[in-house]
């Protein structure tokens, strides 16, 4: 759903999502109170905001003066973000009362500044990133477009030196049909999102929250998912070939028939996960361990895998669990996956701890 901004004579100015519209209009009211200037934005009515553009331009001028007068970093960042959207979507090239240009001014030099010069190469590359293919769902496509528009603007006007976080969780966003290869999504909030079949090859998802997300048949070849939260994620037949999954938390995840060949899984926790039929050939978890306590591993391929596993693991191919640990689990790997170089780190039990305690 979206909500439009229109002039008093019905001219369309901007048509963002409901949440984006409410955030912008609410910030405008707050800045209007701070600058003692009417905002020019009427309360929403029938999915639209009516804007007295002449009065709104006066507000933008007042906020710009307030921005120029303050040296508080947080105030500057908040005001600059709102001003960048106001100028791009509402004001355009219209001169501001009392101002000779529309640029954010460097107070030290009094001249327009190229804020992108100080960005790292990784962040600067993001300025030109666009999806190869947009999501099929109109709301998801608009949500992604609003995020990119705001994020690119903040980086160009200097209000941010890092890529803003993508907050898609909680909206049940349907991203199916999208090709988002190499998109930077560090710390992204993607819980409950529908990413089935989405291409996310070589995508950065460091510390991303994908809790209960749907990733079935998605392609995350070479993705960087270090320390991501994959709790109860559904990733059946998902491609994670050569992905960096070090330190991921994938408790109770459904990874049946997933391709994790060549993946880095050092310090990964897959406790209670279902990896039956998954391809873990040449997976690496030798620099530390991989936790598979209670995980279902029947039918999974471990040929060429190397490292240490925490058990016990369920090796049953029926509904009746068969938990093995210690030397029994080690022998099971020897019998079923002779090419794997896997050792077992036995999970301590209370009885063991009691026996080890001196009287």
DAJO-V460169 format. One record per pair of residues at least 12 apart in sequence whose ideal C-beta (glycine too) atoms are under 6 Angstrom apart, sorted by sequence separation. I is the first residue (numbers start at 1). J is the second residue. If there is no record, write none. Layout:
I:J + I:J
This chain:
40:52 + 67:79 + 312:324 + 2:15 + 28:41 + 151:164 + 312:325 + 311:325 + 330:344 + 2:17 + 3:18 + 40:55 + 87:102 + 329:344 + 25:41 + 40:56 + 297:313 + 313:329 + 1:18 + 38:55 + 292:309 + 293:310 + 298:315 + 315:332 + 3:21 + 176:194 + 181:199 + 186:204 + 190:208 + 191:209 + 196:214 + 201:219 + 206:224 + 211:229 + 215:233 + 216:234 + 221:239 + 225:243 + 226:244 + 230:248 + 236:254 + 241:259 + 245:263 + 246:264 + 255:273 + 256:274 + 260:278 + 261:279 + 265:283 + 295:313 + 296:314 + 311:329 + 326:344 + 40:59 + 147:166 + 166:185 + 266:285 + 289:308 + 290:309 + 291:310 + 298:317 + 39:59 + 169:189 + 172:192 + 173:193 + 174:194 + 175:195 + 176:196 + 178:198 + 179:199 + 180:200 + 181:201 + 182:202 + 183:203 + 184:204 + 185:205 + 186:206 + 187:207 + 188:208 + 189:209 + 190:210 + 191:211 + 192:212 + 193:213 + 194:214 + 195:215 + 196:216 + 197:217 + 198:218 + 199:219 + 200:220 + 201:221 + 202:222 + 203:223 + 204:224 + 205:225 + 206:226 + 207:227 + 208:228 + 209:229 + 210:230 + 211:231 + 212:232 + 213:233 + 214:234 + 215:235 + 216:236 + 217:237 + 218:238 + 219:239 + 220:240 + 221:241 + 222:242 + 223:243 + 224:244 + 225:245 + 226:246 + 227:247 + 228:248 + 229:249 + 230:250 + 231:251 + 232:252 + 233:253 + 234:254 + 235:255 + 236:256 + 237:257 + 238:258 + 239:259 + 240:260 + 241:261 + 242:262 + 243:263 + 244:264 + 245:265 + 246:266 + 247:267 + 248:268 + 249:269 + 250:270 + 251:271 + 252:272 + 253:273 + 254:274 + 255:275 + 256:276 + 257:277 + 258:278 + 259:279 + 260:280 + 261:281 + 262:282 + 263:283 + 264:284 + 265:285 + 271:291 + 275:295 + 276:296 + 280:300 + 281:301 + 286:306 + 326:346 + 163:184 + 169:190 + 176:197 + 181:202 + 191:212 + 196:217 + 226:247 + 236:257 + 241:262 + 246:267 + 251:272 + 256:277 + 261:282 + 266:287 + 267:288 + 286:307 + 289:310 + 292:313 + 325:346 + 37:59 + 165:187 + 166:188 + 167:189 + 168:190 + 169:191 + 266:288 + 268:290 + 269:291 + 270:292 + 271:293 + 272:294 + 273:295 + 274:296 + 275:297 + 276:298 + 277:299 + 278:300 + 279:301 + 280:302 + 281:303 + 282:304 + 283:305 + 284:306 + 285:307 + 175:198 + 185:208 + 190:213 + 195:218 + 200:223 + 205:228 + 210:233 + 215:238 + 220:243 + 225:248 + 230:253 + 235:258 + 240:263 + 245:268 + 250:273 + 255:278 + 260:283 + 271:294 + 276:299 + 281:304 + 25:49 + 37:62 + 127:152 + 168:193 + 265:290 + 270:295 + 275:300 + 280:305 + 60:86 + 32:59 + 35:62 + 35:63 + 127:155 + 35:66 + 60:91 + 31:63 + 140:173 + 309:342 + 311:344 + 57:91 + 140:174 + 303:337 + 61:96 + 140:175 + 302:337 + 304:339 + 305:340 + 306:341 + 308:343 + 309:344 + 310:345 + 61:97 + 303:339 + 57:94 + 61:98 + 126:163 + 137:174 + 308:345 + 310:347 + 302:340 + 123:163 + 135:175 + 136:176 + 136:177 + 6:48 + 8:50 + 135:177 + 115:158 + 135:178 + 3:47 + 4:48 + 5:49 + 6:50 + 7:51 + 8:52 + 133:178 + 5:51 + 7:53 + 133:179 + 131:178 + 132:179 + 131:180 + 104:157 + 27:82 + 289:345 + 126:184 + 84:153 + 81:154 + 84:157 + 14:89 + 13:90 + 80:157 + 81:159 + 80:159 + 77:159 + 17:142 + 17:143 + 20:146 + 17:146 + 16:146
